[in-house]
């Protein structure tokens, strides 16, 4: 099997590539990434891309049908990857996350690719109400990032056929240690704050719900998507029901693991509308052998161990490489990137 992985040089990519190399040792794995965050390594001396057969330093917006010829599958990770970046780059979030994604799928279909795996997000549920959200429930995107994911799903559905299967994985919020760890994700941020400051400061009242999934379990879900049969087009919530947590529970789970850590919750904070529980029963039914294996406790332990054992400097970490928006802003300030976020 020959697989193209876009956006492989981010947070999830290294974990995914290592997993695919393990389960499909004879596969041909090709990465495609502009390398915005290639230097944001954590705890490794070699580039994680050594597990690939080939790395393209290219913009997914510029890929052609000829480039995609010969591939069996595309896993499309490349995106403006969170709400803060989406807010700063709203037009580009639509261009890259939505329009370029649909265009890539069109080219993949024309090139004879059989499977297209799109990495979507449970953030499409936004203000989700009191009951866990299912795939066919009403969507309520509150950010440019979430809207871009919905728009892409809609565009992709029109392209599916007997010869072109599309699987949209609506992932819960990622967490866990990676060879390019991000600390702008809720659980990862709490662990870094606890280690650096002995304090977890919850800016909300702690009540919003968030479903989470460990990066290694995300990789297992994408493995499943590559091999599943059935419908030509499917959108599925990827995660586990037991990983629906309120933010305050995540903060206390971290504090319980690190001695001397206090939790501060802003009980007077305005309500955070981004609150949603998610129903993962469809994924459990469709992918019984690929259910999430990592518990919240193990995820916290692995983050603590990874950050400490690799001597990751957490001083003032919110201004460093671990926050992806910082990196884009730094590249722009150095005139290294154009306004279209391409290298100059």
N, C-alpha and C positions, 0 to 999 in steps of 0.2 A: 504494500500500500504506500502510495506517495501522498504526503500530507503537507499542505501549506499552512503555517501558523502565522497570522498577522498580529502585530503588537506583541511579539514574543519577548521583547526586552524590557518589559514592565515588571510588575509585582507578581502576577499570576504565571506569566510565561515560563520562567525558569522551572517552576514546580511542574507545570504541565509537560514541558519538553522532557524532563527527567523521567516522569511517569510514563509517557508514551514510549520512550526509548526502552524502558523496563518491560512493558507489556507487549510491545511490538518491536522486538529487537532487530528484525530484518527490514523494518520500514525505512523509507526515505523521508526524512524530516527536513523541511526547509522553512526558515524563519524570514519574515519580512517586517522591518521596523526602521523608522527614521533615526532611532537612537537618542531621542530626547533624554532618556533616563539611563542610558547604557552605563554611565559612570557611577550610578547610585548603588554600588555593591555593598552587601553586608555579610561580613564573615567569610569571604572567599578571596583567594588570590588569583584565580583564573576565571575567565569569562564563562558563565554558564552555557554559552552557545557552543561549547566544545562537544556537547551531546548531539548537535545537529549535523546533518550532512552538508548543509550550505546555509549561510546567512546572507540575505539581501539587505543592504542599507538603502531602502527605497520607501517612497511614499505610496501608500495603498491607493491614493487618488490617481496615481500615474500608472498603475499596472494595466497591462493590455491582455487581450484574449490570448495572444501568443505566449505571454508570460505564464498563463494559467494552463496551457495545453499540457497534457500528460499527468496532471494531478488527479487523484481519486477523490480527495476531500480537501475542503478549506475549513479551518477553525478561525473564526474572525473575532479576535480580541481587540484589535486596534480601535482606540476611541479617545476622545476627551473624557477622562475616566471618573470624574466625580462632580458633585454639585458646585463646589467653589470654582473649579475651572470652567464649568459650564456657565456660571454667572459672569466670569471675566471675559469669556470668549463665546458669547451666545450664538452669534451668526456662524462661527466656525464649528460649534458643536452640532448645529444642524447640517452643515456642509460635510463634516467628517463622519460624525456618528450616524447620520441618516442617509443623506444623498450619496455619499461615497460608498456606503455599505450596500445600498441597493444596486448601485452601479457595479460594484465588485461582484455581486451575485449574478447580475445579468451577464457579465463577462465570463464568469465561471461556468454558467449554464451553456453559453455559446462554445466554450472550450471543451465541453464534454465532461466536466467535473460531475460526479454523481451525488456527493453529499456536501451540504453547506451547513455548518454549525455556527449559529449566531449567539454571541454572549450578550444576553439581555439582562434585565434587572428587576427585582421585586419592588424597586423604588417607583415603578409605574403605578403602584396602588396608592401612593401619597398619603392622603388622609383616609385611612382604610376603615374607619368605624370600629365597632366593637367585636365583630366576628372575623375569624380568619378568612382571608381572601382566596378565592379559587380562580382558576384560569379564565373562566367565563364571566366573572364578576365585573362590575363597572370599574373602569380605571379612573384615577384621579391624580394625574401628574402635577406636581407642584414646582418643578424645576425644569430648566432647559434640558438638562441631562436626561431626566425621566421622559420628557416629551420626545426626545430624539430616539429613545429606545422603542416607544410605541410606534412612532412614525415608520421606523425601520421594519418592525414586525408586519405592519400593514402592507408596506411595499414588497416585502419578501413573499408574503402569502400569494401574491399574484403571479409569482415566478415558479412556484412549485409544480412539478409534473411527475409522471411515472419514471422519467429519466433523471429527475433532479429533486432529491429529497432535502427538505429544509427543516432543521430542528432549532427552535429558539429556546434557549435555557434562561429562564428568569431566575437568576441567582439571588440568594440572600446576600447580605452584606459580608464581604470577605474578611477573614481574620487569619492570624497565624504568621509564623516566621517563614521568610523566603530569602533567596539569595539576593533579592532586591526589595527588602522589606520596606513597606510604607507605614508611616505612623500617623497618617491623616485618616485613619479608619477607627471607629469608636473603641473597639476592644484593644487594638494595638496602641492607641493613644493613651488609654487608661493604664496599661502596663508600663509604658515608657514614663508617664507622669509619676506613677507610684515609685518606680525605681529611682528616678532623678530627684523627686521632690518629697517623697514620703507622703504624698497627698494626691487624692483624686478629686478634682473639682468638677462636678457635674453642672454644666451651665443651665440646663433645663430643670424642671421640677422632678425629673427622674421617671416620670410616668410614661413617656412615649415607648411604644413597642418597636423592637427591631428583630427580625430574623437574621441569624448569622450562619455562616458556613466556613469551615476551614479550607485553606487553599488546596490542600492535598485532596480533600473531598470534591472540590471543584474539578480538579484534574480527573478524578474517577468518573464524574458525571460527563465530562467531555469525551472520555474513552467510550462510555456507553452510547453517547450520541453518534459516534462514528460507526457503530456496529448495529444499532437498532434498525429493525425493519418496520413494517406497518405503514402508517399514513405517509402521504407525500409531504404534508406540512403539519407540524405539531409545535405548540407552545406549551411548555411545562414549567411549573415552579420547581426549582432545583434546591433542595435543602431537606430539613427534617423538622417535624412538628415540635420536637422537644427543644429545638434551638430558637423558639420564639421567646424572647426575653424583654423585660422592661429595662431601660437604660440604668436605672438605679440598681437592678440586680447584677448587671455586668460590673458596675463599680464595686459593689460589695464582694463579688466573686474574686476580683483582683486583690482587694484589700485583705481578704482571708488568706491569700497566698504569700503576702509579703509583710513581715512583722513591722509594726510601728506605723503603718499607713492609715491615715484618716480619710474619711469620705465626707465631702461637703456637697450638699445638694441645695440649689437655689430654689427654695420653695415659693419665692415671690416672682419667679420668672414667668413671662407670658407663655401661654400654651404653645407647644411646638406642634404644628399641624402635621408634620411628617411622622406619623405614627400608624403602623400597620402590623397586624399579625397575618401570617400566610399559612394556607392549607397546602401541605405537600403530599397529600394522599395519592394524587395521580402519579407523581414520580415514584412513590413507594410501590405502586401497582406495576408500573411500566419497567422499573429498573430495580428489582428486588436484590440483585447481586451487587449493586453499586450504591447502596445506601450509605449516607455519611457514617464514618467510623469514629471520628475524633470528637470527644466530649468537650464541653466548655472548660472543664478542669484541665484536661490535657492540652487544650489550646493555650491556656494561660501559662501552664508549666513550660511549654515549648517556647513561647515568647520570652519568658523570663530567662530560661536557659540559653537561648540563642543570643539575646542581647548581652547577657553577662559573660558567657564563655567566650564570645568573640570580641569582648572589650569594646563594644559599640559606645561611642561617646554620645551621651544623651544630654549634655549641657546645652541648653537653649535649642533643643532639637526642633522646635517648631519653626526655626529660622534656617534650617539646614536642608540637606539632600532628602530627608525622609518625607518632606511635604512636597508633593508633586507640583502644586501651583507655584511654589517658590522657584522651582527649577525653570519652569517656563518663563516666569518673570525675569529671572537672571539671564537666561539666553537672550531674551529680547533687549534687556538693558545693555548687553554687550554687543548688540547688533549682529548676533550670530544667527538669529532667526528673522525671517521676514514677517510681515503682518499676517501672512497666510500660514505661518508656522512651518515654513520650509527653510532649510539651511541656506545661508548666503555664502 
